[in-house]
């Protein structure tokens, strides 16, 4: 932690607005905005309302450039290589809808791809006559190189693009995207990295990843307000990139065209410096180390209590880990419905916010560790699941 920052754990909860009694183990879904960042966002909104015309015409362009420059320095992005988008899904839409598709082109996805991305790819496939290929990630992922091999095995002739998660949303497994991008680039396959969970959680150097595009949310592990994400593009592909919503600045290319996609609330983007200030107050390296260590200890506690195996070893996990429920939590015919029932029960009866979903025919609880959590939160989850069934 940085100087003057308090100890991680329950002592930090007053920096958030959780309802009393809440055990929040789902930071990886919608994040949770610290009070100080919410105050900064409201200040930007108030400034906009003081004189909306002047704000949008004169204040907003320079304020966005300053926020992007600060973010680029934090994420390792060259000047001009980064743009703000509303969320990771919007960024992926921008990339996929900017590409000149030909009938018969193939897109590689992993079997843990985020559902919204799968939906977009299948919509494009129907519209343009594309093929969708699937890379099956071994579970558990004992050797990160197995993920590289799985992606290469799926990328057959005619592969136009591969979409790879940096941190798989369903399981929390961290994939070796730099190695995957290099291996696929050697075959002439461009790579789009879905880095929805990585900003803040992992030490990122976007330029060094070597992928053509990287898209990630900022409202999760970087504490920005919701409605805030980034799109990173290499110099080779940036010139052809347009936002999913084409607006008045379309002719400015990347990233200029992304700075105005119509009238909207731009305060989430402008609040990124406040979010970075908060992370730096925590101490960037200490923050990452603390949430990763707590997630590993919490997942280990659950695995021991439930007699389960984790989806990967510590080298392939960070601050978000899925843990299989006990055998009686095996997914029924409708695994998603069973997962929703568990999620609802844990909240309604125990005030534990944690998502339960179906992966590989089994139900998993996906835990997130954040600086406001401590090990007792995971122990409460272990007790709640061990003592009840939905």
N, C-alpha and C positions, 0 to 999 in steps of 0.2 A: 504493500500500500504506500501511497504517497504520505508525506509528512502531514500530520494532523488528521488523517483519515481514521475513523473508528474501526474497531475489529469487525470483521465480517460476521454475519449471522443475524439473530433476532434484533440485535441492537440497531440494525440499519433499517428496520421495517418502517420506521416513522418517515422515511424518505419517500414512501409510496402511499397510495390511498386505498389499500385493501380494507375490506370490511372486517370488523373484529371477528376473530375466530377462524379466519380463512387460512388454510394451508395451501399455498399456491405453488404447484409443481408443474406448471404448464407455461413457463415463460417462452418456450420455443414456438408457441402458437401465435399469440398476438402481442408478445412483449408485455411490458408494464412500464408506464412512463414515470420517471421520478418527478416529484413535485417541482423541483427546481427547473426541470426541462419544460414542464407544463406551464410554469410561470413565464418562461422565456417565449414559448409559443404564443401565449395570450398577449404578451407585449407586442409581438409582430402583428397580430390581428388588430390590436388597438391602433397601432401605427398606420395600418392600411385603412382603417375606417376613418381616421382623422382627416384624410384627403385621398380618397381612393384613386382618382385620376393621376395625381402627382406620384403616389406610391407606385402604381403599376408602370407608369411611363418612365419615371426617373430613379426611384429607389430600388425597385425590385431587380432590374438587370444586374447592377453592380453587386447587390447583396447576394444574389445567386452565385455570381462568379467567385465572390469571396468564400462562400460556404463550400463550393466545389473545390476550390484550391486547398482549403483546410482539410477536406475529406480526402482529396487525392494524396496529400502528404501522408496521411494516416494509413491509407490503404496501398500505397506504393503504385500509384498511377501517374503516368506522365501527363504534363499539361495538355489539354485537349483530348485526352483519352477517356474522359469520364462524363457522364450525364446523370441528372436526377430523373427518376421515373416514379410512378405512384407505388408500385410494388413489384416483386420479382415476376409475377405473372404478366404484368404490363410490359416489362422489359423483354421477356421471352417472346411475347406477341410481336413486339417491334422487330426483333431479329428475324423471326420466322416469316413474318409478312413482308419483309424487305427482300427476301431471297427470290431469285428467278427460278421457280420450280419447273421441272420437266416431268412429264408422265414417265413413270418407271423409276424415278429417283427413290432412294431409300433413306430413312431416318432411323438411327439406332437409339433406343431407349434402354434403360436398365429396368429390371422387374420391380425396382423400388422407386420408380419415377413418381413425382408428385402428381396426384390425380388431375389437377387443373392443366398441367403440361401434357399429360396423356390425352386429355380431352381435346386440347388445341391441335396436337399432332394428328389425331384421328380425323378431326374436321378438315385439316389441310389435305390429308391423304384422300379423303372422299372427294374433295373439291378438285384436286390436281392429279389424281391417279397415282399417288405415291405408295410405296411399300414401307411398312413399319416392322423393324427388326428388333428383337429383344435380347439383351445381354442378361443372363441369369447369374446373379451374384451368389456365390456360395455363402450359406449360413450354417454355422458361424463363419465369419471371415477370419480364418486363422493366419493367413499370409496375405498382406496387401497386394502382393504381386498377382494373386488369383483374380483380383478385380481387373487388373490390366489385361490379363489373359482372356477374361470373359468378354471384355469390350472388343478386343481384337477378333475373337472368334465370331462375334455377331456382325462385324463390319465386313460384309461380303462385297462383291462387285456392284458398282452403281450406288454405293453409299455416299450420299450428298452431305450428311451432317450426323454428328453424334451429340446427344444431350446427356450430360453426366452430372449427377449431384455431387457437390463437394461434401456435404453432410446429408445423408439420406434421411428424409423427413420421417419415414416410418419407423426406423430402427435407431437412428443416431449414429450410424457407422460412418466414419470419416474415410472417404475414398482418396487414393493417391492421384489427384487430378493432374498434377504436373507430369507424372510418368504416363498417365493415360493419354494426355494431350500430345506428348512427344511421340508415343508409339503410333497413335492414329495419324499424326501429321506426317510421319514417315510413309504412310500409305496414301497420303493425299486427302485425308478426311478432316474437314474443319470440325472444331469442337466448340460447343456452347456449354459452359459450366453454370449449373444452377447452384449458386452459392447463397441460397436464401438464409442460411443459418451461420455464415462464417464471419461476417463483419463484427468484430468485437470478441467473438468466441475464439477465433484462431488468429495467429500472426500472419496477416496477408501481405503478399507482394504481388499485386495483380499483374503487373507487366511480366514478372518472372514466371507466372504460371504457364504462359506460352499458348493459351487458348485464344481463339479468335474473338470470342465474346465471354464475358463473365457478368452475371446478373445476381444481385443480392439485396436482401432487405436490410434496412437500417433500424427498423422499429423493434427488432428482436433483441439481439445481444449487444447492440450499440446504444440502446435506450432512447432513440429518436421517437417522435410521435408517429402514430400509425399513418399510413399514406406516404411513406418515404422509403425509397430504395435507390440503388445505383445500377447503371449499365456501363460496363467497360468494354471498349472495342479496340482491337489492334489497328495499327495504321493501315494495314492491307485491306481491311474490310470497312473501315469507318466511313469512307466516302459514299457507300451505297446504303447507309443506314438511315431510316426515317422512323419517327415515332409512330406508334400504333394509331394515334389520332393525328391526322395531318391537319395542320392549322396554318396561321399566317406567316410563320417563319420557316416553312418547308424548304425554301430555297437556300437556307443557310447551312444545310448539311449537319454533320455531327461534330460537336454536340449542340451547335447553335439552335437547330430546329427543335430540340428537346426543351429549350428554356421557356418556350411558350406554346402550350398545346390547347389554349383556350382559357376562358375565365374559370378559375378554381381557387381553392385556398392553398397558397404557396407557403404557408407558415410552417408545415412540417419540414420542408427543405431548409428553410431559413433557421430552424432550430437545431440543425445538426451541430454547429459549433458549440451550443450549450450542452448537447449530449456528449460531445467529445471532451468538453471541460469536466463533466461528471466522471467519465471513465478515467481521465487523467488524474482527477482527485483521488479516485480509488487506488490508482497506480496500475498502469496497463498490464505489466507482466504479472504482478501479484493478483490482479483480478482474474486473468485467464487461468493462472495456476490454481487459484482457490476454487473456482467453479468446476474445473476439470477434476480436481482431487475430490471435491464433495460429491460430484456425480458418480465417480468410480466407487467411492465408499458407500454411497446410498444404493447404487445398483448391486454392489456386493452383498449388502445387508438383505435386500429383497431376494436376491438369488438364493442365499442361504436359507432364508425363511420359507421360500416357496419351492425349494428343491429344483431350481431352474438353472439353465446355462445362459450366459450372456452372448449377445450377437457377434462379439469380436473381443480381441484382447485389448489391453490398455493403450497400445500404440495406435489403435484404430478407433478410439472413442474419445469424446471430449465432454462437453457439458450437458449433453442430452443423450439418454440411453434408454432403449426399450428392453423391458424384462418380461419374459413369458409368465403369465399367471400360472398358478398351480394346475395340475392335470385336469381338475374339475372345471377349469376355466377354458378348456379346449373349445374352439369355435364350433358352433353348430352349423346347420346348413346355411343359415344366414349369419355369417360371422360379424358383419358390420352391425346388424341389429343387436347382437349379443354384446358387442363392444359399447354401443350407445347405452345399453341397459346398465352395464357396469359403470360407465362414466357418470350417468345420472345418479345411480345409487350412492357412489362415493361422495358426490357433492351433496345430495339431499340428506344423507344420514350422517356424514362425517365432516362436511365442509372441506373436503379435499378436492382440489381442482387438478385433475390429471386425465389425459385422454387414454382410452383403451380402444385398440383397433385390432383388426385381423390381418395377420401376415403369415403366409405359408400354412393356412388352415389352423392357426392357433391364435389365441388372444394374447396381446402384449400390452402392458402399461408403459407408456413412454414418459419417463421422468425428465424434468429439467432441473438443473441446480443453478441457483442464483445467489448473489451475496446476501440476500435477505433470508435464505434458508439455512437450516442446520440439520444435523443427522436425525434429530427427533422428528422432523417432518416425514422422513422416509420410514422411520419406525412406526409412525402412526398409519401410514399407508400399508405397511406390512401387516399390522394388526387388523386393519379394516377389511382387507382382502381375505386374510386367513380366517376371520371369524364370521364371514357372511358369504352368501352367494346371491346373485341378482334374481 
